[in-house]
Amino acid sequence: MENDYICIYMGRSEAQHRIEELKAILWENSRKYYVDNAPVMSDYEYDQLMHELEALEAAYPEYATDDSPTRRVGSDIDLSAGPATEINVRSDFAKVPHRYPMLSLGNTYNLAEIEEFAARAEKTLGTRFTYCCELKFDGTAICLTYRKGLLYRALTRGDGVVGDDVTENVRHIPNIPQRLAGTGYPDEFEIRGEILMPFESFNRLNAEREETGEPPFANPRNAASGSLKLMDPEEVGRRGLICTLYHIPDGSADFQTHDEALRAAASWGLPVSDKRELCDGIDGIEAFISKWETARKTLPYATDGIVIKINEMAFQRTLGYTAKSPRWAVAYKYKAEEALTPILSIDYQVGRTGAVTPVANLEPVQLSGTVVKRATLNNADWMEQLDLREHDYVYVEKGGEIIPKITRVERSKRTPGALRPLFPTTCPDCGAPLFRPEGEARWFCSNPDGCPTQIKGRLVHFLSRKAMNVIAGDATVEQMYALDLVRTPADFYDLTIPRLLMLDGWKEKSAQRFADSLRQSLSVPFERVLYAIGIRYVGEQTARDLARHFGSMDAIAAASKEDLLAVPEVGGVIAESIYRFFRDPVNLNMVARLRAAGLNMTVESPAERGSDALSGMTIVISGNFSVSRDEMKAMIERNGGKNSSSVSGKTTYLLAGSKPGPEKIKKAGELGIRVIGEDEFYALLPGKPEPDAIPEGDGQLSLF
């Protein structure tokens, strides 16, 4: 092997230096991976460096120490004050020791090493046994404890010895049962697995984060890990996480084989993957690996390999453990599909919030069934980490099979004397100086009120369906901006039909439709107005929380940072952003003009106030209703209730329309949650409310 060759020709002092260097690199990247959820190194690169360190420590054992990454599990416990990808994560979860250590698996990308693993097991055991082959899920590890059939505790892996207690957050993951089904389960036992974020949820979350000015997650694993440690359990439920379980520790329950344990767990209603097979030998293992190399790409969640386990529990005990991993299991990891292509140029894009993102324009290349022409370079730190040069050849892979990502540079193809790309010091759109806030990885334009891209981005956001729901898009805003008709959202309400007719291709009818739609926006509830004005980090849910807590725009504008932090779901970064927004005279002027135009600046209007009929109730909706789902959720909140996306022990009712989700119905039945229909729901209210008459953007409305 290459690492063995390195060891043979390396002197002792050189080996000692390289060992210390590798330890520092691996621990730093472990922190970025497990704690910050913002990795800057591919799994393959990390694993190769780990294998190099293992080889060096084997060749020079006098330099191996107990704190080496080869002997300790990477920890997800945040002991630093460094920045995290999530802005509302907690670092103060209770630390609880694991009853049984939560170790990591040894892994390889080489089938020959899988054959060596099987040969060692067969030689040591000297008798017939079976293997259980499973998918390796690309999520974040979790350990669940059940007592007397009820979910008692959920711990993260932590450092393998101590984990974070995330029980309340886990209770909001819909496919984790609060109460077991069936019979025959032990009075108390542990079961372990992964928390996953399906691709659909991942795409939706990243779109929402980009809309509120937060950096998108690199892949579903990081998104799942960050979501699991949010301050607000309800928000965890809204993230669309799922769980899959795959291991009951020996000693926690009495089973003869690993497969028997998983079949029992499935009979108790636990979410155990059915994508596993028993194999008698290496031929079966390699067939399973070959089958899923392609088939896994059709799954709705990320996988990155195969786990091979000795099936018989007695033989697992015979083989035992190393300091870091079991000897009876190994992971075979698929190397991510990648392509080598040159960078043609680098664009620096400005977003609505002023964040500047470098994007590489690539020579088109086929990758995972699609043609890739562009890939994000994330930020200046990432470019420096890659040691990038102009027109370098780079390897591109699909992160989590979704987003094209540059993972490394092919230096052998670098042009001599190639220059480093210079990250701009001024905004590529307006020329204003860039600045980098403390704790941020990204640079921002310092001219939010004069930068065309930011201005147009805020205007498009203001008109969007989930904000003011005005029938206009990017092209309309582009024209209005070019003709100097609008610069702030308040300018929309000064437009007249004659001025709208200045737009290219607009006739009386289209101008009237836009004007009517704008008038209808005056009835939009306050919480959506708050979302629409575009405060950085304030998404739909945060806007609802702020509106409910403070009741009016004036109260939010006058709030101190301490007042803002009193809102349970608002952390320091969000509080700072809101506070600064309302200390900017330009923003205050815009809000004053919107108020004068007639927009709702308070929740005190009768249509929004509703009643307290649902106070203290948490309601999950599923299916189709006589009104839109958004209107149904608004009705619940106007009458004092809380919406939740997942059924849990805290759910008061499951409100089911036509074609409700079968899993939610099943979960409600398991937990004894009452299922009600639309008529029963209306009966809970003082009188059947009229749904918000907000247009979907395709009707003729009254004259503006």
Buried (B, 14 or more C-beta within 10 A) or exposed (E): EEBEEBBEEBEEEEBBEBBEEBBEBBBEBBBBBBBBBBBBBBBBBBBBBBBBBBBBBEBBEEBBEEEBBBBBBBBBBBEEEEBBBBBBBBEEBEBBEBBEBBBBBBBBBEBEBBEEBBEEBBEEBEEEBBBBBBBBBBBBBBBBBBEEBEBEBBBBBBBBBBBBBBBBBBBBBBBBBBBBBEEEBBEBBBBBBBBBBBBEBBBBBBEBBBBBBBBBBBBBBBBBBBBBBBBBBBBBBBBBBBBBBBBBBBEBBEBEBBBBBBEBBBBBBBBBBEBBBBBEEBEBBBEBBEEBBEEBBEBEBBBBBBBBBBBBBEBBEBBEBEEBBBBBBBBBBBBBBBBEBBBEEBEBEBBBBBBBBBBBEBEEBEBBEEEBBEBBBBBBBBBEBBEBBBBBBBBBBBBBBBBBBBBBBEEEEBEEEEEEBEBBEBBBBBEBEBEBEEEBBBBBBBBBEBBBBBBBBBBBBBBBEBBBBBBBEEEBBBBBBEEEBBBBBBBBBEBEBEBBEEBEEBEEEBBBBBBBBBBBBBBBBBBBBBBBBBBBBBBBBBBBBBBBBBBBBBBBBEBEBEBBBEBEBBBEBBBBBBBEBBEEEEBEEBBEBBBEBEBBBBBEEEBBBBBEEBEEBBBBBBBBBEBBBBBBBBBBBBBBBBBBBBBBEBBBBBBBBEEBBEEBBBBBEBBEBEBBBBEEBBEBBEEEBEBBEBBEBEEEBEEB
